[in-house]
């Protein structure tokens, strides 16, 4: 039993490290050239996207998703996070439209126009990929939560009939 718990703890730590690594790789090109203003938000969104991939794909094997109250709490929280992410995406799009490098952060060295354009295009592609994947994965995770509740309720009704 004790070994089983340690395996779950190690599994959680490995997934957290994988998510942090992916998030770090996503923002690395921006951080190398800028004092990136949206570093925390961008890392959090990328981390959350990887975490949601895990929760959607390995839904039944995540031990802390077993209690019904945890699933309900995550459902409610994810609806609020969905709205928050949509608002942040609108903010990111308006920053991209302004095309001012200072909106992203102060450059660490003088950048040519080509480098600024490349950096802006990377920001646009990366942030949209991360945000859209977060939004899609939140919907998928909420659907998994609803389906799991529905199947549990259906099982209870079936058992109660007998």
Residue frames relative to the residue before (quaternion, step in Angstrom):
aa qw qx qy qz dx dy dz
X 1.0000 0.0000 0.0000 0.0000 0.00 0.00 0.00
X 0.6745 0.4993 -0.2934 0.4578 3.55 0.90 -0.94
X 0.6320 0.5270 -0.3190 0.4703 3.57 1.05 -0.80
X 0.6167 0.5603 -0.3227 0.4490 3.55 1.08 -0.79
X 0.6594 0.4996 -0.2979 0.4762 3.60 0.95 -0.86
X 0.6529 0.5116 -0.3138 0.4620 3.57 0.97 -0.85
X 0.6246 0.5299 -0.3398 0.4622 3.59 1.04 -0.68
X 0.6431 0.5054 -0.3210 0.4774 3.58 1.01 -0.75
X 0.6462 0.5141 -0.3185 0.4655 3.59 0.99 -0.81
X 0.6535 0.4963 -0.3105 0.4798 3.59 0.95 -0.85
X 0.6263 0.5367 -0.3296 0.4595 3.58 1.01 -0.81
X 0.6574 0.5020 -0.3089 0.4695 3.60 0.92 -0.84
X 0.6560 0.5087 -0.3107 0.4629 3.58 0.96 -0.87
X 0.6424 0.5191 -0.3251 0.4607 3.59 0.97 -0.82
X 0.6701 0.4890 -0.3047 0.4680 3.59 0.93 -0.85
X 0.6264 0.5199 -0.3385 0.4720 3.59 1.01 -0.70
X 0.6645 0.4975 -0.3030 0.4681 3.59 0.96 -0.84
X 0.6262 0.5203 -0.3343 0.4748 3.60 1.01 -0.75
X 0.6680 0.4968 -0.3028 0.4640 3.59 0.89 -0.91
X 0.6550 0.5013 -0.3126 0.4710 3.60 0.97 -0.79
X 0.6429 0.5258 -0.3171 0.4579 3.57 1.01 -0.79
X 0.6568 0.4921 -0.3067 0.4820 3.59 0.92 -0.87
X 0.6510 0.5113 -0.3149 0.4642 3.60 0.95 -0.84
X 0.6518 0.5092 -0.3173 0.4639 3.59 0.98 -0.81
X 0.6581 0.5004 -0.3114 0.4686 3.59 0.95 -0.80
X 0.6290 0.5552 -0.3372 0.4270 3.59 1.05 -0.69
X 0.7763 0.3421 -0.1844 0.4963 3.60 0.91 -0.85
X 0.4135 0.7564 -0.4412 0.2496 3.60 1.25 -0.20
X 0.6795 0.4820 -0.3291 0.4445 3.68 0.76 -0.84
X 0.6587 0.4977 -0.3114 0.4706 3.60 1.05 -0.66
X 0.6731 0.5033 -0.2927 0.4560 3.56 0.95 -0.87
X 0.6227 0.5620 -0.3441 0.4219 3.58 1.07 -0.66
X 0.7860 0.3294 -0.1675 0.4957 3.59 1.03 -0.70
X 0.7830 0.2580 -0.1243 0.5522 3.59 1.22 -0.43
X 0.3933 -0.5767 0.6279 0.3441 3.49 -1.39 0.16
X 0.2042 -0.8660 0.4484 0.0853 3.50 0.46 1.37
X 0.4003 -0.7501 0.4866 0.2007 3.56 -0.65 1.19
X 0.7668 0.3710 -0.1806 0.4917 3.58 0.96 -0.87
X 0.2097 0.8234 -0.5040 0.1553 3.57 1.17 0.54
X 0.6957 0.4786 -0.2894 0.4507 3.58 0.77 -1.01
X 0.6730 0.4897 -0.3070 0.4615 3.61 0.85 -0.94
X 0.6762 0.5080 -0.2967 0.4435 3.55 0.89 -0.96
X 0.6561 0.4908 -0.3101 0.4822 3.60 0.94 -0.84
X 0.6537 0.5138 -0.3192 0.4547 3.60 0.93 -0.84
X 0.6656 0.4931 -0.3118 0.4654 3.60 0.93 -0.84
X 0.6610 0.4908 -0.3119 0.4742 3.60 0.94 -0.82
X 0.6299 0.5253 -0.3203 0.4740 3.58 1.01 -0.82
X 0.6790 0.4937 -0.2881 0.4607 3.56 0.91 -0.93
X 0.6214 0.5436 -0.3421 0.4487 3.59 1.04 -0.74
X 0.6684 0.4793 -0.3014 0.4823 3.60 0.92 -0.87
X 0.6362 0.5234 -0.3234 0.4655 3.58 1.01 -0.80
X 0.6600 0.4991 -0.3098 0.4683 3.59 0.98 -0.79
X 0.5857 0.5503 -0.3781 0.4596 3.60 1.05 -0.64
X 0.6560 0.5050 -0.3055 0.4704 3.55 0.93 -0.90
X 0.6959 0.4851 -0.2910 0.4424 3.59 0.82 -0.96
X 0.6658 0.4865 -0.3092 0.4737 3.59 1.04 -0.68
X 0.7233 0.4507 -0.2567 0.4559 3.58 0.82 -0.98
X 0.7966 0.2405 -0.1088 0.5438 3.58 0.88 -0.96
X 0.0661 0.8684 -0.4886 0.0522 3.57 1.08 0.78
X 0.7514 0.4226 -0.2319 0.4505 3.59 0.76 -0.99
X 0.6996 0.4730 -0.2854 0.4532 3.58 1.16 -0.40
X 0.5364 0.5887 -0.4250 0.4301 3.60 1.25 0.06
X 0.3773 -0.7891 0.4330 0.2179 3.59 -0.36 1.21
X 0.7046 0.4697 -0.2933 0.4437 3.60 0.95 -0.69
X 0.5831 0.5475 -0.3862 0.4595 3.60 1.27 0.19
X 0.4445 0.7246 -0.4382 0.2923 3.61 1.23 0.04
X 0.6953 0.4638 -0.3197 0.4464 3.66 0.76 -0.83
X 0.5364 -0.6520 0.4428 0.3020 3.55 -1.00 0.87
X 0.6498 0.5249 -0.3315 0.4386 3.58 0.97 -0.77
X 0.6097 0.5286 -0.3544 0.4725 3.62 1.11 -0.58
X 0.6503 0.5130 -0.3144 0.4637 3.58 0.96 -0.84
X 0.6537 0.5013 -0.3169 0.4701 3.58 0.96 -0.83
X 0.6496 0.5191 -0.3104 0.4606 3.57 0.93 -0.89
X 0.6663 0.4898 -0.2994 0.4759 3.59 0.95 -0.84
X 0.6068 0.5474 -0.3525 0.4560 3.58 1.06 -0.67
X 0.6867 0.4751 -0.2783 0.4746 3.59 0.84 -0.98
X 0.6599 0.5061 -0.3088 0.4616 3.58 0.92 -0.88
X 0.6793 0.5038 -0.2997 0.4414 3.58 0.91 -0.85
X 0.5879 0.5423 -0.3780 0.4662 3.59 1.09 -0.51
X 0.6723 0.4798 -0.2916 0.4825 3.58 0.96 -0.84
X 0.6360 0.5162 -0.3268 0.4715 3.59 1.01 -0.76
X 0.5964 0.5680 -0.3534 0.4435 3.59 1.05 -0.74
X 0.6806 0.4764 -0.2848 0.4782 3.59 0.86 -0.96
X 0.6350 0.5310 -0.3211 0.4600 3.59 0.99 -0.82
X 0.6783 0.4901 -0.2947 0.4614 3.59 0.90 -0.90
X 0.6177 0.5274 -0.3506 0.4663 3.61 1.01 -0.71
X 0.6586 0.4964 -0.3126 0.4713 3.62 0.94 -0.80
X 0.6455 0.5059 -0.3214 0.4734 3.59 0.99 -0.79
X 0.6234 0.5402 -0.3393 0.4521 3.59 1.01 -0.75
X 0.6244 0.5215 -0.3386 0.4727 3.59 1.02 -0.73
X 0.6335 0.5224 -0.3164 0.4750 3.58 1.04 -0.78
X 0.6653 0.5018 -0.3039 0.4618 3.59 0.91 -0.89
X 0.6475 0.5136 -0.3215 0.4621 3.59 0.98 -0.80
X 0.6535 0.4969 -0.3247 0.4697 3.60 0.95 -0.77
X 0.6258 0.5127 -0.3374 0.4813 3.61 1.07 -0.64
X 0.6424 0.5101 -0.3299 0.4671 3.58 0.97 -0.77
X 0.6519 0.5277 -0.3113 0.4468 3.58 1.00 -0.79
X 0.6363 0.5415 -0.3380 0.4333 3.60 1.07 -0.62
X 0.1345 -0.8433 0.5021 0.1370 3.58 1.21 -0.65
X 0.4376 0.6183 -0.5111 0.4061 3.54 0.80 1.11
X 0.4313 -0.7365 0.4576 0.2492 3.55 -0.58 1.17
X 0.6021 0.5770 -0.3582 0.4198 3.60 1.12 -0.57
X 0.5698 0.5814 -0.3834 0.4363 3.60 1.21 -0.36
X 0.6852 0.4485 -0.2763 0.5030 3.57 1.17 -0.55
X 0.6995 -0.3909 0.2747 0.5315 3.55 1.12 -0.63
X 0.5820 -0.5718 0.4424 0.3724 3.53 -1.26 0.30
X 0.4449 -0.6967 0.4877 0.2806 3.61 -0.79 0.97
X 0.4740 -0.6733 0.4936 0.2800 3.56 -1.08 0.76
X 0.7578 0.0360 -0.0476 0.6498 3.57 1.28 -0.44
X 0.6555 -0.5045 0.3747 0.4188 3.54 -1.25 0.29
X 0.1888 -0.7966 0.5701 0.0691 3.55 -0.83 1.07
X 0.4370 -0.6598 0.5378 0.2905 3.55 -1.08 0.70
X 0.6663 -0.4952 0.3626 0.4235 3.56 -1.27 0.25
X 0.6264 0.5339 -0.3350 0.4587 3.59 1.05 -0.70
X 0.6581 0.4975 -0.3064 0.4749 3.58 0.97 -0.84
X 0.6412 0.5131 -0.3258 0.4684 3.59 1.01 -0.79
X 0.6596 0.5023 -0.3127 0.4635 3.57 0.94 -0.85
X 0.6443 0.5142 -0.3122 0.4722 3.57 0.99 -0.84
X 0.6552 0.5101 -0.3000 0.4695 3.57 0.98 -0.87
X 0.6587 0.5016 -0.3083 0.4684 3.57 0.96 -0.84
X 0.6564 0.4997 -0.3131 0.4705 3.57 0.96 -0.84
X 0.6276 0.5150 -0.3365 0.4772 3.59 1.05 -0.70
X 0.6261 0.5336 -0.3309 0.4624 3.58 0.96 -0.88
X 0.6727 0.5032 -0.2966 0.4542 3.56 0.86 -0.99
X 0.6938 0.4746 -0.2848 0.4608 3.60 0.81 -0.97
X 0.6957 0.4893 -0.2817 0.4441 3.55 0.84 -1.00
X 0.6957 0.4671 -0.2946 0.4593 3.58 0.79 -0.95
X 0.6559 0.4954 -0.3271 0.4663 3.60 0.99 -0.70
X 0.6255 0.5255 -0.3414 0.4648 3.59 0.99 -0.75
X 0.6887 0.4803 -0.2836 0.4632 3.57 0.85 -0.97
X 0.6963 0.4784 -0.2844 0.4532 3.59 0.83 -0.97
X 0.6771 0.4772 -0.3036 0.4708 3.59 0.86 -0.89
X 0.6413 0.4986 -0.3401 0.4739 3.59 0.98 -0.71
X 0.6084 0.5362 -0.3539 0.4659 3.61 1.04 -0.70
X 0.6824 0.4957 -0.2960 0.4483 3.58 0.83 -0.96
X 0.6688 0.4849 -0.3019 0.4758 3.59 0.91 -0.87
X 0.6867 0.4826 -0.2896 0.4601 3.58 0.94 -0.86
X 0.5876 0.5405 -0.3743 0.4717 3.61 1.11 -0.54
X 0.6524 0.5000 -0.3144 0.4749 3.58 0.95 -0.85
X 0.6608 0.4997 -0.3093 0.4669 3.59 0.95 -0.84
X 0.6604 0.5019 -0.3112 0.4638 3.58 0.97 -0.84
X 0.6470 0.5013 -0.3211 0.4763 3.60 0.97 -0.80
X 0.6244 0.5209 -0.3383 0.4736 3.58 1.05 -0.71
X 0.6384 0.5120 -0.3259 0.4734 3.62 1.00 -0.78
X 0.6437 0.5215 -0.3202 0.4595 3.57 1.01 -0.81
X 0.6671 0.4894 -0.2998 0.4751 3.58 0.92 -0.91
X 0.6639 0.5019 -0.3110 0.4590 3.60 0.92 -0.85
X 0.6503 0.5021 -0.3309 0.4643 3.58 0.98 -0.75
X 0.6423 0.5013 -0.3260 0.4795 3.58 1.00 -0.77
X 0.6488 0.5285 -0.3142 0.4484 3.56 0.95 -0.91
X 0.6811 0.4739 -0.2999 0.4708 3.59 0.90 -0.87
X 0.6211 0.5261 -0.3374 0.4729 3.60 1.09 -0.66
X 0.6663 0.4882 -0.3000 0.4773 3.59 0.94 -0.89
X 0.6416 0.5182 -0.3183 0.4675 3.57 1.03 -0.79
X 0.6376 0.5168 -0.3199 0.4733 3.58 1.03 -0.77
X 0.6511 0.5112 -0.3130 0.4657 3.58 0.97 -0.84
X 0.6441 0.5090 -0.3219 0.4717 3.59 1.00 -0.79
X 0.6473 0.5184 -0.3128 0.4631 3.56 0.99 -0.84
X 0.6696 0.4829 -0.3004 0.4777 3.61 0.95 -0.84
X 0.6554 0.5192 -0.3166 0.4479 3.59 0.99 -0.80
X 0.6126 0.5556 -0.3507 0.4393 3.61 1.10 -0.62
X 0.6722 0.4789 -0.3008 0.4778 3.60 1.03 -0.71
